[in-house]
C-alpha cells in the first residue's frame, strides 16, 4: 500500500471535539438501567434464585425425594424451613430443586423460540414477498390455536418430560418473536446504512445478521426476558393440571397441584403458599427486569 | 484518456400495477479514467436511479433495467449476477451517500465498519486491516485515528462521518467513486473541505468520480464535465467551462439563471416555471416543452434526439438542428 500518503493534510484536519474516554454502549446501558430501582431489585432476587437453583444440592438440607411419613405436614420451623408435605418431604429442598426445573424450562424454551423466531422473522422482513407471506401465514396458523389446548394435546401425544416441554414451548413460542423481528426488519432494511453496506459489497447474510440484527437486538432481549416469566407460568399451569413435570420430580407447578385440597390448604397453609410465592416472585422479577431493559435499551429514551 | 465507464441507452423502469414507469429513459454517457463528471438535474430527473443502476442496486428497490448496457472497462455490468456484483461493489466501484448521519451503522464501531471492507475485498487479516484502517482515517484528516476506530457513529459530527464514509469508499482503491449529493447535508464550510478532500484523494488514486448533485456551485468547483438530466434523459453534455459560459439547452439556461448572484442587482430570482412532470405522465413531445420559454410547434409533438453540436457538445433540443448539427 505504498501509493498512499498517510500523513493528514493540515488544511483538512478538523477539530475533533471528542472527550477522552469513548462512551461505550455498555456504559450508557448501565447508567440507564441502574436508575430503575425495581429492575435492580428484580435482577438481584433473580440472581439469588438462579444461584440457589444451580447450587441446589449443596444448599438443600434434604434430598428432594426423601420421605419421612412420621414428619408429614410439619409446620415451618428450624428443622424444616418451609415445613413438610404429605409424605414428609422438606418443602424448602423441593422448592430449590423445583427452581431448577422451572428455570431450565423457562430459559431453554425462550432461547429456542427466540432463535427460531428471530431467524424466520429476519428472513420474512428482509426478503418480503413470497418468503414473508409463507412465514407469516404459518405464524397466523400457530397463533390461531389456543396455546394451552395445543400444549395439552402435544403433551398427551408425547410423554411429558422436561425435554418434551421445552420442545413444545419452542414450537409454540416463536411466533410472537417472529412478528416482532419481522416488523423491526421491515423498517430497518430500508435504512441508508443498509444500502451503504450493500454498496461496499457486503453479502446478504452478513447484512441480515451483522448489520441489521444488532439494531433489532433491544426489542428481542426485552421480549425474551418477559417471555421467560410467561413460560414459567405456563409450565406451572401445565404441571398443575398434571400434564407437565411428573412427580416425584419436583416442580413449582406440581407442588401446587399436590396441595390443592381444601383440608390441606386449611391445615397446612405453608404447603401451597411457598411454591405459589416463588412462582409469583420469579415471574414478577422477570417482568421488572424486562421493563428495566426496555427503558435502558430504547434509544429514544435519552437522559 | 481511456474510457472507464460507458453507459449506453440505459433504461431503468419501475412498475406500478404492471404499468411501466420510465425513471431512466435512454441515458448515454461515459466517464474517462481520472475524470470527474457531474450529473445534474432537479429532483426526480433520474440521477440517483442512474447511479443505483450502475451499482446494480435498483432491483432491491423494485426497479428493473429494461435495456441498454453499462460497461466498466471491458465488463458488462448488466449481465452480472448478484455474486459478481458483490465482488466489484466497494472494490472497483464504491459510493458515498447524501446523509452521513444515517449511512453509518449505529451499532458498529467506526473501526468495525472500515475493516469489514478490507477483510472482505483484500483478504486482509484482522490486525492488518486495523492498521490499514488507521492509515485511512489519518488520510481523511483524523489526527487521533486510533481513538476514532473505537467510537460509535453517534459520537461524530456530520462532517466527520462523511470523512469516515470517504475513507470506507476509498479503502480498496476503487476505479470509480459515485458520490450521491455528498455535501448536501453538510454546512457550507464543511462542504468545501469534504469536496476538496474527495478531489485530492481521487487524484492521488486516479479514481474517477461520478458526482451527483443539484448544486451548481459544487459542480463548478469540482467537476470536469457536466451531464444535465431531465425526466430520465440526458439533455446536455458539456465541459464545465462551456456549460457555464454558454448553456445550450433552455433547461440548462434556466438552471443557471436561477442561481442567486451575490453582487447581482436582480431583485427577483428567475425560476423555471412549472414543475418536473412525473415519469408516468410525460408529455408526448419534448419533455421540457411545457416549461420551455423557447418551445416551438414541433416541440409539442416530436421528441428531439441527442444532437452533437458543432462545438462537440451534445444537446437534446430542436433549436440546434438547423445550426448544422448532426444526429448522433
Contacts between the chains, C-beta under 8 A, distances in Angstrom:
chain1	res1	chain2	res2	distance
A	1	B	132	6.6
A	1	B	135	7.4
A	3	B	173	7.6
A	3	B	204	7.5
A	3	B	205	7.1
A	4	B	135	6.4
A	4	B	136	8.0
A	4	B	139	6.4
A	4	B	204	7.8
A	5	B	139	6.9
A	5	B	204	6.8
A	6	B	135	4.7
A	6	B	138	5.5
A	6	B	139	6.1
A	7	B	138	7.1
A	8	B	138	5.1
A	8	B	139	6.8
A	8	B	140	7.8
A	8	B	141	4.9
A	8	B	142	7.0
A	8	B	143	6.0
A	9	B	141	6.7
A	9	B	200	7.2
A	11	B	193	7.9
A	11	B	196	7.7
A	12	B	140	7.6
A	12	B	141	4.1
A	12	B	193	5.4
A	12	B	196	6.6
A	12	B	197	5.1
A	13	B	141	4.8
A	13	B	142	7.9
A	13	B	143	5.7
A	14	B	141	6.3
A	14	B	159	6.4
A	14	B	160	7.0
A	14	B	190	7.9
A	14	B	193	7.1
A	16	B	142	6.4
A	16	B	143	6.7
A	16	B	144	5.9
A	16	B	148	7.4
A	16	B	160	7.0
A	17	B	157	7.6
A	18	B	144	7.6
A	18	B	147	7.1
A	18	B	148	7.8
A	18	B	151	6.9
A	18	B	155	6.2
A	18	B	156	7.8
A	22	B	147	6.9
A	22	B	150	5.1
A	22	B	151	5.4
A	22	B	152	7.8
A	22	B	155	6.9
A	23	B	155	7.0
A	25	B	107	7.5
A	25	B	152	6.9
A	191	B	102	6.3
A	192	B	97	5.7
A	192	B	99	5.6
A	192	B	102	4.3
A	192	B	103	4.5
A	193	B	102	6.3
A	193	B	103	5.3
A	193	B	104	5.7
A	193	B	105	4.4
A	193	B	106	7.5
A	195	B	57	6.9
A	195	B	97	7.2
A	195	B	103	7.5
A	196	B	95	7.4
A	196	B	97	6.0
A	196	B	103	4.3
A	196	B	104	7.3
A	196	B	165	7.4
A	197	B	105	7.0
A	198	B	55	7.9
A	198	B	57	5.9
A	198	B	60	7.3
A	198	B	89	6.9
A	199	B	55	5.7
A	199	B	57	7.0
A	199	B	89	5.6
A	199	B	90	6.5
A	199	B	94	6.2
A	199	B	95	4.0
A	200	B	89	6.2
A	200	B	90	3.2
A	200	B	94	6.3
A	200	B	116	7.4
A	200	B	117	4.8
A	200	B	120	7.8
A	200	B	168	6.4
A	200	B	169	7.7
A	201	B	85	7.6
A	201	B	86	4.6
A	201	B	87	6.5
A	201	B	88	7.1
A	201	B	89	3.7
A	201	B	90	4.0
A	201	B	91	6.1
A	201	B	117	7.4
A	201	B	120	6.3
A	201	B	121	6.4
A	202	B	86	7.5
A	202	B	90	7.9
A	202	B	116	7.1
A	202	B	120	7.1
A	203	B	86	5.8
A	204	B	82	7.8
A	210	B	108	7.9
A	211	B	105	5.6
A	211	B	108	7.4
A	214	B	105	7.9
A	214	B	107	4.2
A	214	B	108	7.1
A	215	B	105	7.3
A	215	B	106	6.8
A	215	B	107	5.4
A	217	B	107	7.7
A	299	B	106	7.8
